[in-house]
């Protein structure tokens, strides 16, 4: 589990390419890139506590998206 501000900042830095790539996929749908990127970081911060210890976040996300329909449900 990610704890403290330093842990959250490290996780955001580690997953920056994933957040930015996802934000780019939604460009042109009425929101600016910076807003999409910010929403991505907020979703990441909400998901981090749900990710089991020792399981990489991408594998966790894939299992949540394919098995349950939504990463945030």
C-alpha positions, 0 to 999 in steps of 0.5 A, a space after each residue: 500500500 502507498 503511504 504518505 505524500 512521498 509514496 503518492 508522488 512516487 506512484 504518480 511519477 512511476 505511472 505518469 506515462 500510463 496516465 498521459 497516454 490514457 489522457 491522449 486517447 480522450 483528446 478531442 472529446 470536449 476536455 483539455 489535455 491537462 484536465 484529462 491528465 488530472 482526472 487520470 491522477 485522481 483515479 490513480 490515487 483512488 485505485 492505489 489503496 485497492 491494489 493488493 500488496 505486491 501486485 503490479 498496478 497494471 495487472 490489477 487494472 487489467 483484472 478489474 477492467 476485464 472482470 468487473 467492467 470498471 476499475 472504480 467499481 
